[in-house]
């Protein structure tokens, strides 16, 4: 509520109420936009008092005055532009939650706000500011760059103030300027973008970077008896001779369900050559059986007279 009141005071003080000025553009595919805007070629032209809420990815706002504001995923940012007499119009950025990254040429008329703190520039200069606000109010601030302007930080009630110099990286616990952690090490900007979203992983499971191997998906060995895995072959001792016998299982009606594997053409030709050149043994080729001679009628009469006369 306090942030919205300050936005109204800022717009009235800068003469914005009657003269709206374009602030910048942002892609509509990465953010939800509320307020005065126009759509052109997939980008929303932010005009006047506008709120940009990033979706699952960082939404990058290209400022008309030059520079960018990156609204980190699921973060919400209010933008308001005033009307200046000369130079770039003053800009106020109010962060509700999440994180933002600001890169622009800042002036003393610009202002950055959080629910608890207000940031103003002591002088003009290149601003490279990373700002993050957590649910409990912890505010991480990093004023990056050696030429960055000094930031004057005050709470919303004006009771305390803090001076943030160029290159300084601090954390205000619970948004209090009296609880400061110097030399903060955690990043204040946008977290790294995920390599693949959950939706992309579900649509393209084969391209997931953390795909598990078959051994991880099936930690238990398959049953060998069910034919789901090959049986392990025992290894022979070193130096021992062994033979390998192969057979083919068929489903025929013969009592023996195994048959020898078909001979290769090379084996058939070798067998034929060996058979043709091998000498034949005496027992291999048996002699044809002798058939008794056939005798006629005259031979029978001769046998009769030989028996009769004893010759």
C-alpha positions in Angstrom: 0.0 0.0 0.0 2.9 2.4 0.9 4.5 1.6 -2.5 1.3 2.5 -4.4 1.0 5.8 -2.6 4.6 6.7 -3.4 4.0 5.8 -7.0 1.1 8.2 -7.1 3.2 11.0 -5.5 6.0 10.3 -8.0 3.7 10.5 -11.0 2.0 13.7 -9.9 5.4 15.4 -9.0 6.8 14.5 -12.4 3.8 15.8 -14.3 2.9 12.4 -15.6 -0.8 12.5 -15.1 -1.6 14.3 -18.3 1.3 13.2 -20.5 1.9 9.6 -20.8 5.4 8.5 -22.0 6.3 5.1 -23.4 8.6 3.3 -20.9 9.8 0.3 -23.0 8.8 -3.0 -24.4 8.6 -6.6 -23.1 7.8 -9.9 -24.7 4.2 -11.0 -24.0 5.2 -14.7 -24.0 7.3 -14.4 -20.9 5.2 -12.0 -18.7 1.8 -11.0 -17.6 1.3 -7.3 -18.1 -1.3 -5.1 -16.4 -1.9 -1.4 -17.0 -1.6 0.9 -20.1 0.0 -0.9 -23.0 -0.1 -1.6 -26.7 0.8 -4.9 -28.5 3.0 -4.9 -31.5 4.7 -8.0 -33.1 4.5 -10.1 -29.9 5.8 -7.3 -27.7 3.9 -5.1 -25.3 4.7 -1.4 -25.4 4.5 -0.2 -21.8 2.9 3.2 -21.5 2.4 5.0 -18.2 1.9 3.1 -14.9 2.4 -0.6 -15.8 3.0 -3.9 -13.8 5.1 -6.7 -15.3 5.0 -10.1 -13.6 7.4 -12.6 -15.1 6.2 -16.2 -15.7 8.5 -19.2 -15.5 11.3 -17.4 -17.3 13.0 -14.1 -16.9 11.2 -11.2 -18.6 13.5 -8.6 -20.1 12.2 -5.1 -20.5 14.0 -2.9 -23.1 13.8 0.7 -21.9 13.1 3.4 -24.5 15.6 5.6 -22.7 18.3 2.9 -23.1 19.2 0.0 -21.0 17.3 -3.1 -19.7 15.5 -4.3 -16.7 15.4 -8.0 -16.2 12.4 -9.2 -14.1 13.3 -12.6 -12.7 10.9 -15.6 -12.9 7.7 -15.2 -10.9 8.8 -11.6 -9.8 6.5 -8.6 -10.0 7.6 -5.1 -10.9 5.8 -1.8 -11.1 7.1 0.8 -13.7 6.2 4.5 -13.8 7.8 7.1 -16.0 7.6 10.8 -15.5 8.1 13.8 -17.7 11.4 15.6 -17.6 12.3 19.0 -18.9 15.4 17.7 -20.6 17.2 14.4 -21.1 15.8 11.0 -20.1 12.5 11.1 -18.3 12.6 10.0 -14.6 11.9 6.4 -14.0 10.6 4.7 -10.8 10.9 0.9 -10.4 9.0 -0.7 -7.5 9.7 -4.3 -6.7 6.9 -6.2 -4.9 8.7 -9.5 -4.5 11.4 -11.6 -6.2 14.4 -10.1 -7.9 15.3 -7.7 -10.7 18.5 -6.7 -12.5 18.8 -3.1 -13.7 21.3 -1.9 -16.3 20.8 1.7 -17.4 22.2 5.2 -17.3 20.7 6.4 -14.1 20.1 10.0 -13.0 19.4 11.7 -9.7 15.7 11.8 -10.6 15.3 8.0 -10.8 14.1 5.9 -7.9 14.0 2.2 -7.0 11.7 0.9 -4.3 10.9 -2.2 -2.3 8.1 -2.7 0.3 10.6 -1.5 3.0 13.3 0.6 1.3 13.8 3.5 -1.1 16.9 3.9 -3.3 17.9 7.2 -4.9 21.1 8.1 -6.8 23.5 10.6 -5.4 24.8 11.3 -8.9 24.4 10.3 -12.5 26.2 7.2 -13.7 26.0 3.7 -15.2 23.7 1.7 -12.9 24.2 -2.1 -12.7 22.0 -3.0 -9.7 20.8 -6.4 -8.6 18.0 -6.5 -6.1 16.2 -9.4 -4.4 13.4 -9.4 -1.7 12.4 -12.6 0.1 9.1 -13.4 1.8 10.4 -12.4 5.2 11.7 -9.1 3.9 15.4 -9.9 3.6 16.7 -7.5 0.9 19.9 -8.4 -1.0 21.5 -5.5 -2.8 24.6 -5.5 -5.1 25.8 -2.2 -6.6 27.9 -3.6 -9.3 30.7 -1.8 -11.2 33.5 0.6 -10.1 31.8 3.5 -11.8 28.4 2.9 -10.4 26.7 5.9 -8.6 26.5 5.9 -4.8 23.0 4.9 -3.7 21.2 6.6 -0.8 18.9 4.1 0.9 16.2 5.1 3.3 13.3 3.2 4.9 9.8 4.1 4.1 9.3 6.2 7.3 12.6 8.1 6.9 13.9 7.1 10.3 17.1 5.5 9.1 19.4 5.8 6.0 22.3 3.9 4.5 24.9 4.8 1.9 25.7 2.0 -0.6 29.0 2.6 -2.5 30.1 1.3 -5.9 30.9 -2.4 -5.8 29.3 -3.0 -2.4 27.2 -6.1 -1.8 25.1 -6.2 1.4 22.0 -7.9 2.9 19.4 -6.0 4.9 17.8 -8.5 7.2 14.0 -8.2 7.4 14.3 -5.0 5.3 15.9 -3.1 8.2 18.8 -0.7 7.7 19.9 -1.4 11.2 20.5 -5.1 10.5 23.1 -5.1 7.8 25.2 -8.0 6.6 28.3 -6.7 4.9 30.2 -8.7 2.2 27.1 -10.8 1.3 28.1 -13.8 -0.8 24.7 -14.9 -2.2 23.6 -13.7 -5.6 21.0 -10.9 -5.6 20.0 -11.3 -9.2 18.1 -13.8 -11.2 18.8 -17.5 -10.5 20.2 -19.6 -13.4 17.6 -20.6 -16.0 16.7 -24.3 -15.9 18.0 -26.3 -18.9 14.6 -27.8 -19.5 11.2 -27.1 -18.0 8.9 -29.8 -16.5 6.5 -29.4 -19.5 9.4 -29.8 -22.0 10.7 -32.8 -20.2 7.2 -34.5 -20.3 6.8 -33.7 -24.0 10.4 -34.8 -24.9 11.4 -37.5 -22.4 14.2 -38.7 -24.7 16.1 -35.4 -24.5 16.1 -35.0 -20.7 19.6 -34.4 -19.5 19.1 -36.3 -16.3 17.7 -39.5 -17.9 18.4 -42.6 -15.8 20.1 -45.6 -17.2 18.5 -49.0 -17.6 20.4 -50.3 -14.5 19.0 -47.4 -12.4 15.5 -47.9 -13.6 15.6 -51.7 -13.1 17.9 -52.4 -10.1 16.9 -56.0 -9.9 18.2 -58.6 -12.4 15.7 -60.1 -14.8 14.8 -63.8 -14.5 17.1 -65.9 -16.6 14.6 -68.8 -16.6 12.0 -66.5 -18.2 14.3 -65.6 -21.0 14.5 -61.9 -19.9 18.3 -61.9 -19.5 21.1 -64.0 -21.0 22.5 -66.7 -18.8 26.1 -66.0 -17.5 28.8 -68.0 -19.3 31.4 -69.4 -16.8 34.9 -68.4 -17.6 37.5 -71.2 -18.2 40.7 -71.1 -16.1 43.7 -69.5 -17.7 45.6 -71.9 -20.0 42.9 -74.6 -20.0 41.6 -75.9 -23.3 37.9 -76.1 -23.9 35.5 -76.9 -26.6 32.3 -75.1 -27.6 29.3 -77.1 -28.8 26.4 -75.3 -30.5 23.0 -76.6 -31.3 19.7 -75.2 -32.7 16.4 -75.8 -30.9 13.5 -76.6 -33.2 9.9 -77.3 -32.7 9.6 -80.3 -34.9 8.0 -83.7 -34.1 11.3 -85.6 -34.0 12.2 -86.9 -30.5 15.4 -85.0 -30.6 14.7 -81.3 -30.3 18.2 -80.2 -31.2 19.7 -80.2 -34.7 23.2 -79.5 -35.8 23.7 -76.0 -37.2 23.7 -75.8 -41.0 27.2 -76.1 -42.5 28.6 -73.1 -44.1 29.6 -73.2 -47.8 33.2 -73.4 -46.9 32.6 -76.4 -44.6 30.6 -78.2 -47.4 33.3 -77.8 -50.0 36.0 -79.0 -47.5 33.9 -82.1 -46.8 33.3 -82.9 -50.5 37.1 -82.6 -51.2 38.0 -84.9 -48.3 35.5 -87.5 -49.5 36.7 -87.5 -53.0 40.4 -87.9 -52.1 40.1 -90.4 -49.3 41.3 -94.0 -50.3 38.7 -96.8 -50.2 39.2 -99.6 -47.7 38.6 -103.3 -48.7 35.7 -103.6 -46.4 34.2 -100.3 -47.6 33.3 -101.7 -51.1 31.8 -105.2 -50.7 32.1 -107.7 -53.8 28.9 -108.6 -55.6 27.4 -112.1 -54.5 28.0 -115.0 -57.0 24.9 -116.3 -58.6 24.6 -120.1 -59.3 24.8 -121.1 -63.1 21.5 -122.0 -64.6 21.5 -125.7 -66.2 19.3 -126.9 -69.1 17.5 -130.3 -69.9 20.5 -132.0 -71.4 22.6 -131.4 -68.3 19.9 -133.3 -66.3 20.0 -136.3 -68.7 23.8 -136.5 -68.4 23.7 -136.6 -64.6 21.2 -139.5 -64.9 23.5 -141.7 -67.1 26.5 -140.9 -64.8 24.7 -142.2 -61.8 23.5 -145.3 -63.8 26.9 -146.5 -65.1 28.9 -145.1 -62.1 31.0 -142.7 -64.1 
